[in-house]
């Protein structure tokens, strides 16, 4: 099995535990990581290239070049759907910033 898909599965499983604790930021971060890992794996399979980026909008767009059905993974036809996707997009940056800030404070 593709290593990226294994990682994605682990990230997806790991997003459930913070959710149960009410740590929505960490849960969203893990879900973002799962999404990015799946998209990166798709790109690796079809293009033999794995981009080093975490922008799930761009990754999803690149994947759609191989199959437009992938655009349906995160529909954005309603304001609520757009907001949910934007929150998922921001989860990576927010959580990374919090982790870096936490490490700085603990040093």
Beta strands, then each sheet from edge to edge (+ up, - down):
end
